[in-house]
Amino acid sequence: MSKKEILNNVSIEGNKLICPICTGKQFWTRKTLMNTTGMSFFNLDWANKKATNYICTHCGYVYWFMK
């Protein structure tokens, strides 16, 4: 697994991201496909929209954001 970049003071639309479980303020990020049944049925998973995840480095809580 590659080394994850740790982000501090993440803001989403002007709001600071704070973990609701442990009040952590450090996150790493990844992109996740938002699979749908119809697209999966036709083997078009790659065409689904993506969400951005911010994962708390302390407890692992995951935030999901889509544009």
Long-range contacts (C-beta under 8 A, 24 or more apart in sequence): 4-28, 5-29, 6-57, 7-54, 10-54, 12-65, 17-54, 17-63, 19-56, 19-58, 19-59, 19-61, 20-61, 21-56, 21-59, 21-61, 22-56, 22-58, 22-59, 22-61, 24-56, 24-57, 24-58, 24-59, 24-61, 26-56, 26-57, 26-58, 27-54, 27-55, 27-56, 27-57, 27-63, 28-54, 28-55, 28-57, 29-53, 29-54, 29-55, 30-55, 32-64, 34-66
